Amino acid sequence: MQGYWCDLRDPDTESRRALPKGSRPTLPHPLALAETRSGALGLSLSSEAMKINQDTVLRGKKVTLVPYTAAHVLRYHEWMQSEELQRLTASEPLSLEQEYEMQRSWQDDADKCTFIVLDAGCWPGQAEENSMVGDVNLFLTNAEDPTLGEIEIMIAEPSYRGRGFGKEATLLMMAYGVRNLGITKFEAKIGQENEASICMFKKLHFKEVAVNSVFQEVTLRLDVSDQERGWLLEQTNHMEEKSYAELKQAAGVLDT
């Protein structure tokens, strides 16, 4: 969620091009909802549907995904003070004020769907900022095809890398994109030397489709056929979708 798309060299982290913020287009095209859990077809919505995750929590076995809010900014800002993370993500450090501005812009951007990745074993027992391990994002990047989503995952806490947290967070986001946002195709852009991350996405059935020598990255793609959809939903049949506000209220957490 920095001003530059990240490339964290880790099996649980796929790469992002170093592009200035605001470079991705806002899409006016309609977004058709995927089949709901009850089997009924949803109505066609605009790209404002990307904002429906603002009160959504996705709970898995290892990770819990929550909307990116102002409460998460300080911890995220602390992550990005690391020279290692700056180097690995090809990012420039932002001031704390700029980080808050960035969070607000991402929250209001209809072509981005962003979740903070929490350790499911810590939250809601611990404060969210103490349970954060990374973030996962889905972008509508193709103005001509709103069913194509570019997926990104970053596990910022070193102790959580290589333990399957990134894999589950990616699967939960993909399932949410298919079920709730009408996504039928996913792309991931990964640094050519990041073999571990490429391997992780290939295990999720992504196929290599292009190599960009300028950005030194590989593009992997997954077309969600009926067979792939069934596999994805089977892999995430443990996922629970909850109301963020209700969970915080039950835990005695008040919005500030």
N, C-alpha and C positions, 0 to 999 in steps of 0.2 A: 504493500500500500504506500510505498515511497513514491516520489515523483518520477522514478525510473523503474522499469520492469526488471525484476531481479533474476539472478542466475546463481542460486546457492548450490555449490558442488556437493551434493549429498544424495544418496539413493532415494530419500523421501522428499526431494525437492526438485521440481522441474524448472527449466530455465526460462528467463524472460528477456526480451530485447531491451537494450538501454535506449529507451525513447522518452522524450520529455513528456511531462504530464499534459493532459489535454489533447494528446495526439490521436486518441481513438474517437471515432465518430459517435455521436448520439443518434440512435436509430429511430425513425418515425414509423417503421414498418410494423404490421400486426404480429403478435406472438400468440400462436395457438397453444392452449394448454394441452398437456398430454392426458392420457386416460387417468382418471382418478382411481383411488384405491377401491372404490365401490364398483368401478367398471363403467361409470357414466362418462361421456365425453364432455369436457369443459368447453366454455364459450371462448371465442377468439378475443384476445386482449391486446392492447398496445404494449410497447416495450416498458410501460410503467409497471407491468407485471414483475419486472425484475426487482421491484421494491417490496414485493410481498414477503420477503424474508426478514423484514424489519422486526417482526414479532415471532420469528421462527427459531426454534431450537431443534437440532437434529442430534439425537443421542445414539451412540454406538457402544461397543464393548470397551474400546480403549479411549475414544475421543468423544467429546461433545462439541458441536459447532453452534456458536452463538453469533448474533449480529455484531458488527464492528461499531462500537459506540464510543463516546468521549471518555468513558471510564477505562477504556483499554489503551488510550493514546500514550499515557506516560510510560507504561511498560514497553510499548512498541518503540517509542522514542529512545528508551534506554537500550533496547536491542540494537538500534541503528547507530548508536555511538561507537559500536565495536568496529575497529578498523578492518578486522577480518570480514565481518558481514558487509561492510561498505565495499570491500574489494570483491567479495564473492557475488554480490548483487549488482555490481557496477553502479552503485548509488552515490549520490552526494548527500552529506548530512544536512538535515533540515533543522531549523530552530524548533523549539517546542510549540511556539505559536503557529509556525507553518505546518507542523504536524497536525494540530487541531483543525486548521483550515483544510488540510488534505482530507481528514476524516469526514468533515462536513460535506465536502464536494463529492466524495465517494458515496456517502449515504444518500445524497440527492440525485446521483447519476443513475438514470434508468437503464443504462446498458451494462451495468456492473452488478454482480451478485457476490457479496463478500461475507465470509464468516471468519471469526476468530476460532482457532483450534484450542480447546481446553483439554486437560487431562481429565478423563471421565472419572478417574478414581479420586480426584481432588474436589471437583465442583459438583454440587453446590455446598459441600461441607466447608470449603475454604473460599476466600474472596476470589473473584474472577481473575483479577490482575496477578494473583499468586498461582493461578492454575494455567496460565497461558503458555502455549508451546509453539504457536505459529499461526499461519493464516492460510486460507484457501479461497480462490477467486474464480469466477466464471465471467467471461466477457462475451458480448455479442460484437464480433469484430467484422462481420461481413454484412454490409448494408443491403446486399441483394439476397441474402439468405439468413433470416433471423432464427433459423433452426440450427445454425452452426455456432457452437460455443468453444472459446479457447479457455482451457483450464490451466490453472497455476496453483502450485502448492509450495509453501515454505515452512519448514520446521526449523525455527530459529534457536531453540534450546538444544545445545549439543548433546546433552544426556538423553534426549528423546529420539535421536536419529538412529536409523537402522533397526528400529524396534517395531515397525509396522504401523506407527501412528500416522505417518504420511499416507500410507497405502489405504488405511481405513478412511481417513479424511477425504481422500480423492474419490473413493467409491461412494461415500455418502453424498458428496457434492454431485457426482454424476447421476446418482439415483434421483436426487432432488431435481436436477436439471431436466431429466427425462420425464418425471412424473408431474412436475409443477410448472415447468417453463417451456415445454414443447421442444426441447432440444433433441435432435435426432442424429447429430454428428458432433464429435469432439475433436479438437486439435490440441496438441501440446508441442511447444517449441523448446528444445533442450540443447545446451551447449554440446558440441561434437565430442569433446573430451570427457563429458559426464556420462561414462559408460554405465555406472550403477543406476542412475536415474532413467536412462534409456531402457535399461533392462527391466526396471520396475514397471514402466508404462507398457512395455511389450508383454509383461505378465498379465496386464489388464486388457490384453487383446488389441492394443494399439499397433498399427503397422507404419513403418517408415515410408513417407511419400515424397520427401524433398530434402535437399541439403542447400543451405544458404551460405555461400563462402564469405559473403560480406559480414554477416553477423556470426559466422562460424557456429551455426546451429542446425539441428536436425528437426524437421517437422514430422510428428507422428499423428496418425489419424485413426479414429474409430467411428465407423458407420454403425449406428444402432439398429441392426436388423431385428426381426422378431426373436431370432435365436439369441442374439447378444442382449436384447432387452430382458429376456427370460433369465439369462445367466446373471446379469447385473442385479436384477431384483432378488434373485436367489442369494447372491453374495451379501445383500443388504437387508435380508428379511428380518433381521434383528433391530433395524433402525426404528426409532420412535420419534415422531414429530410432535413437539410440544409448543405451548405458548410461552414465549420468553417472559412476558409480563407476569403471567400466572406463576411460573416457577420462581421468579424473584420475590413475588409477594409471599409465596409459601415459605420461602427461606428467610423472610423478614428483611429483604433488601429493598430499600426505597430508592427511586430515581432521584438524582440530584440535578 
